[in-house]
Amino acid sequence: MPSDSNTPEAAAARADIRDLLENWVVWRDAGHWERFRTVWHADGRMMATWFQGTADEFIRVSKDGWERGVSILHFLGGTSIDLAGDRAIAQTKMTISQRGDVDGVRCDVVCTGRFYDFLEKRGGRWGLVLRQPIYEKDSVFPLDPSLRLSLDKELLGRFPEGYRHLAYIQTRIGYQVKPDMPGLKGPEVDALYARGAVWLAGGGV
């Protein structure tokens, strides 16, 4: 079960985890791939709208997208961390911002949500075992506000409200987008919370 202990050990663990979460965003968005690898454990996995797989695969495809000019950036807000010995669940408010062409119009898509992270301390080091974003809401903005954006309603409607505009632009540039990621409410996010409870109790992911 999670502990709200304010012991020096718990405070140190939370500080280490916050450093890890902040490093994830800075190193990933800056393209510091070797440093980025250090925030994961060897069996770490990443879930995203456009990718689901191992940390090593995620680094490879992120680097490939970086080199092709795919622009996906992140910004972090507050973090809540539940500790249970050498395990933790962290929830961090975040935004994902992707820039690209949407049906011929240059746009920014901004998605607000949370990173829901399964973490473990192994060999004296905290690392990510699984990162599962929660997608709460999103919107799309033409860079030139004088341009009119007309979206394909059928394509837009294939995806949940929390990330449908993000899924739209990612589909348009060729990604296969997962259609059932957790949002603010619903069975997907309830199942994720249940998995988090199992993790803190000593079970698997």
C-alpha positions in Angstrom: 0.0 0.0 0.0 1.2 3.6 -0.6 2.9 5.4 2.2 2.6 9.1 3.0 5.5 8.9 5.4 7.5 12.1 5.8 10.7 10.3 6.8 14.0 11.5 5.4 14.2 8.3 3.3 10.7 9.0 1.7 11.7 12.6 1.1 14.9 11.5 -0.6 13.0 9.0 -2.8 10.5 11.6 -3.9 13.3 14.0 -4.7 15.1 11.4 -6.8 11.9 10.5 -8.6 11.1 14.2 -9.4 14.6 14.6 -10.8 14.1 11.5 -13.0 10.7 12.8 -14.3 12.2 16.2 -15.1 15.2 14.7 -16.8 12.9 12.5 -19.0 11.3 15.6 -20.5 14.5 17.7 -20.9 16.7 15.0 -22.3 14.0 13.5 -24.6 13.0 16.9 -26.1 16.6 18.0 -26.5 17.6 14.8 -28.2 20.1 13.7 -25.5 19.4 10.0 -26.2 22.2 8.4 -24.2 21.2 10.4 -21.1 17.6 9.7 -21.8 18.2 6.0 -21.7 19.4 6.3 -18.1 15.9 7.2 -16.7 14.6 3.7 -17.7 15.2 0.3 -16.3 16.3 -2.3 -18.8 12.8 -3.7 -19.1 11.2 -0.3 -19.2 8.2 0.2 -21.5 6.6 3.3 -23.1 2.9 3.7 -24.0 1.9 6.6 -26.3 -0.8 7.4 -28.8 1.7 6.6 -31.7 3.9 4.0 -30.1 3.8 1.1 -27.6 6.9 -0.9 -26.8 10.2 -1.1 -25.1 12.2 2.0 -23.9 15.0 1.1 -26.4 12.5 0.9 -29.3 10.9 4.2 -28.1 14.3 5.9 -28.2 15.0 4.5 -31.7 11.7 5.7 -33.1 11.9 9.1 -31.3 15.4 9.6 -32.7 14.2 8.7 -36.2 11.3 11.1 -35.9 13.6 13.9 -34.6 15.8 13.4 -37.7 12.8 13.6 -40.0 11.6 16.8 -38.4 8.7 15.5 -36.3 8.2 18.1 -33.6 6.7 16.8 -30.3 7.6 18.7 -27.1 6.5 18.3 -23.5 6.0 20.6 -20.5 5.5 19.4 -16.9 3.3 20.6 -14.0 2.9 19.3 -10.5 3.7 15.8 -9.4 2.0 13.4 -6.9 4.0 10.4 -5.8 2.8 7.3 -3.9 5.6 5.3 -2.3 5.5 1.7 -1.2 9.1 0.6 -0.2 11.1 0.4 -3.4 8.1 0.9 -5.7 6.3 4.1 -6.6 3.5 5.4 -8.7 3.9 9.0 -9.9 1.3 11.2 -11.6 2.6 14.3 -13.2 0.5 17.0 -14.9 1.9 17.6 -18.4 1.2 19.0 -21.9 2.2 17.5 -25.2 2.7 20.0 -28.1 3.0 18.8 -31.6 3.6 21.0 -34.6 2.9 19.9 -38.1 0.7 20.2 -41.2 -3.0 19.4 -40.7 -4.7 19.0 -44.1 -2.3 21.6 -45.6 -2.4 24.1 -42.7 0.5 24.5 -40.3 -0.8 23.9 -36.8 0.1 23.4 -33.2 -1.8 20.6 -31.4 -1.8 20.9 -27.6 -2.9 18.0 -25.4 -3.2 18.3 -21.6 -3.0 15.2 -19.3 -0.9 13.3 -16.9 2.1 10.9 -17.0 1.2 7.9 -15.0 4.5 6.2 -14.1 5.4 2.8 -12.6 8.8 3.2 -10.9 11.1 0.9 -9.0 14.3 1.3 -7.1 16.8 -1.4 -8.2 20.5 -1.5 -7.2 20.1 1.8 -5.4 18.7 3.6 -8.5 15.1 4.6 -9.3 14.0 3.9 -12.9 10.9 3.8 -15.0 9.3 0.4 -15.6 6.2 1.7 -17.4 5.1 5.1 -18.6 1.4 5.4 -19.5 0.0 8.9 -20.3 -3.5 9.8 -19.4 -5.0 12.1 -22.1 -7.5 14.6 -20.7 -8.2 17.2 -23.4 -6.7 18.7 -26.5 -7.1 21.4 -29.2 -5.6 22.5 -32.5 -4.6 26.0 -33.5 -3.4 27.2 -37.0 -0.2 29.1 -36.7 -1.7 31.7 -39.1 -5.0 32.6 -37.4 -6.3 34.0 -40.7 -6.4 30.5 -42.2 -9.5 28.3 -42.0 -9.0 24.7 -40.8 -11.5 22.1 -42.0 -11.1 18.7 -40.3 -12.4 15.3 -41.5 -15.2 14.7 -38.9 -15.2 11.0 -39.6 -11.5 10.6 -38.8 -11.7 13.0 -35.8 -14.5 10.9 -34.4 -12.5 7.7 -34.4 -10.6 8.8 -31.3 -11.5 9.7 -27.7 -12.2 13.3 -26.8 -9.0 13.5 -24.7 -6.6 13.2 -27.7 -8.6 13.3 -30.9 -6.8 16.3 -32.4 -3.4 14.8 -31.5 -4.5 11.5 -33.0 -5.7 13.3 -36.1 -2.4 15.0 -36.9 -0.4 11.9 -36.0 -2.6 9.8 -38.3 -2.2 12.3 -41.1 1.6 12.0 -41.0 1.5 8.3 -41.1 1.4 6.9 -37.5 -0.9 4.1 -36.4 -2.6 5.7 -33.4 -3.9 3.5 -30.5 -7.7 4.3 -30.2 -8.3 3.3 -26.5 -5.8 5.2 -24.4 -7.0 6.3 -20.9 -8.7 9.7 -20.5 -9.9 11.7 -17.6 -12.8 9.3 -16.9 -13.9 5.9 -18.1 -13.0 2.2 -17.8 -9.5 2.6 -19.4 -8.3 5.0 -16.7 -10.1 3.0 -13.9 -8.2 -0.1 -15.1 -4.9 1.9 -15.0 -5.5 3.0 -11.4 -6.2 -0.6 -10.5 -2.9 -1.7 -12.1 -1.1 1.0 -10.1 -2.6 -0.3 -6.9 -1.4 -3.8 -7.8 2.1 -2.5 -8.5 2.3 -0.8 -5.2 1.2 -4.0 -3.5 4.0 -5.9 -5.0 2.4 -7.3 -8.2 3.5 -7.0 -11.8 2.6 -4.3 -14.3 
